[in-house]
């Protein structure tokens, strides 16, 4: 039999496809041959890492990572070898100013600063000071940029012969990162693999559960769709306890302010305030996912701590006019320790649609009227915005609405498909199924700097990227939009829904749980090991949580109005992606889009809002 050899521009000299190399490409192999020649990906990765490390040590290529400390050969030899033990280290931190927990070669992270402190304190040898993997460092839960942790656990091989090693490590750390202590663990202990579950807390102001402004696009659409679905009565009942809020604010605050202005300026301010067309307040964020970059921390350091605040538990039985959706007209309650300058309102606010970057004379939507010069309009809008923000912060949640928040959170409990609460997960991806053990709101709100806050606590086995923050957003949207609660169950279906992620500011990891590991410990004899937990550090953890986490959250919200900006951004957008929250439900997303709706969002920006392919770091990807 004569074998005919094919020839052509894509054929090698031996008749094989390729670039004339004569090598058989994997794409041309049959299934059996391909499986027999499967590449060793782990070996390839290790070889690449080893090559990169060798270049760094030889002074070639990129510099060493910012967390690494380079010692000379003589210094390493002089230190000698010291015994190391596998330990579980209990830590806490405030995430402000850091690019998350997980170590990064080029970014400031919690783990990076902790690793440097361990080296400086002598807990990690100089020979291992350039690579955390040499010490088998593993984190229990990694947190996103700006997310805090009152309790987290890392495991590693550590030098523990110095009885003062914890104090020495803390001496090398900034005040917003603390090591509570450590326990010697079994040689196979992994803080990630042996963690049973995690408990997170999210702090959110109660004004986030107020309905959107009646003049906003989403509010008008919700009413129209409720009427279309024959649900106006039910919609009204779900918003009954807050039905008078915006009218009250208009009469008491907005109208008196506008009456004091020149008539032409007053008209322009009202148009700018209620103009549904969104403006990009930060030109660098154009086309970015909605709410992804609200009030982020600067990259170049950690803000200094401010004066302490006083936590006042909201008294039960306040006057009905304070709890039935009305404004709190009592004198402002502000601790004396807080400087009055902290009450200044941030310039950024998407709830008031004004482009501060534009210095030209703007036209009204009709295009035939000229607004006053921007300086006067800008000043008036800033003052009115400050009035509205202050009024919203005086809102006190009604017990009926608080009960509805808990009722909505109850829908998360159990095993569900959370593909709509993370990124890059398909509906049928098995890894999107997660177990939520509990999700509760504290029955008593707390009053901080005249703003009322709620504490939401969620206990789950593990959480995907951004899952908790998206869960908080969905619960808040269902309540504030008067949405039927069955939408929560529908969000676990195969339909793709847009769920923006709430600000990272309010999220903190309370503690991981190691009950199974602790139950199986050998607690007596030569091989005795201590339990992994935070009970014996309770006093220190609570003091740290109050000083470095809670007060930082309250202080930054007071300064930046982060939550107001986040929800104001959604209310100010003319887009239909959230109309599944209406009485019509998910079918509302498939209705014909009227001209002008969603046109203010670029194609790329709209896709980003829907998919939220954000790359700022993993928010509990493994936590």
Secondary structure, 3 states (H helix, E strand, C coil): CCCCCCCCCCECCCCCECCCCCCCCHHHCCHHHHHHCCCCHHHHHHHHHHHHHHHHHCCCCCCCCCCCCCCCHHHHHHHCCCCCEEEEEEEEECCCCCCCCCCCCCCCCHHHHHHHHHHHHCCCCHHHCCCHHHHCCEECCCCCCCCEEEEEEEEEEECCCCCCHHHHHHHHCCCCEEEEEEEECCCCCCCCCCCCEEEEEEEEEHHHHCCCCCCCHHHHHHHHHHHHCCCHHHHHHHCHHHCCHHHHHHHHHHHHHHHCCCHHHHHHHHHHHHCCCCCCCCHHHCCCCCCCCCCCCCCCCCCCCCCCCCCEECCCCCCHHHHCCCCCCCCCCCCCCCCHHHHCCCCCCCCCCCCCCCCCCCECCCCCCECCCHHHHHHHHHHHHHHHHHHHHCCCCCHHHHHHHHHHHHHHCEEEECHHHCCCCCCCCHHHEEEEEEEEECCCCEEECCEEEEEEEEEECCCCCCHHHHHHHHHHHHHHCCCCCHHHHHCCCCCCCCCCCCCHHHEEEEEEECHHHHHCCCCCCCCCCCCCCCHHHHHHHHHHHHHHHHHHHHHHHHHHCHHHHHHHHHHCCCCCCCHHHCCCHHHHHHCCCCCCCCCCCCHHHHHHHHHCCCCCCCCCCCC
